[in-house]
Amino acid sequence: MNLVINGEDHLDLPEPLTVMGLIAHLGLPEKKIAIERNREIVSKSTFDKTKLAEGDILEIIHFIGGG
């Protein structure tokens, strides 16, 4: 599967793939992240149910603490 993530092409991702599966594949922390899929925010409660499709455009934002 091919996706665009933060403006970059990601080719040959495993299928089928959910948002949660993508987070795990990329090694990202589930709790400090926000994801937009095709210009719509994906609710954290649906990460494991939201299936990704060929050509989806994702924006992933990481929250970093500190001060």
C-alpha positions, 0 to 999 in steps of 0.5 A: 500500500502507498500512503502520503505521510506528512508530505512524503510518499511511503511505498510498499506498506503492509496491507491491510493496515489500520491507523493503529497498525501504521503507528506501530509500523512507524514506531510512534507513541500512541498516546502523544500523537494526533492524526489527520486522514484526508483532511479529517481528524481521526479520533484516538478511540477509532485508531484500531478500527480506521482502515487505511486505503491506497493513496490516503494522505495523512498528517501526523503530529507528535506532542512533545513535553518540556519547558 
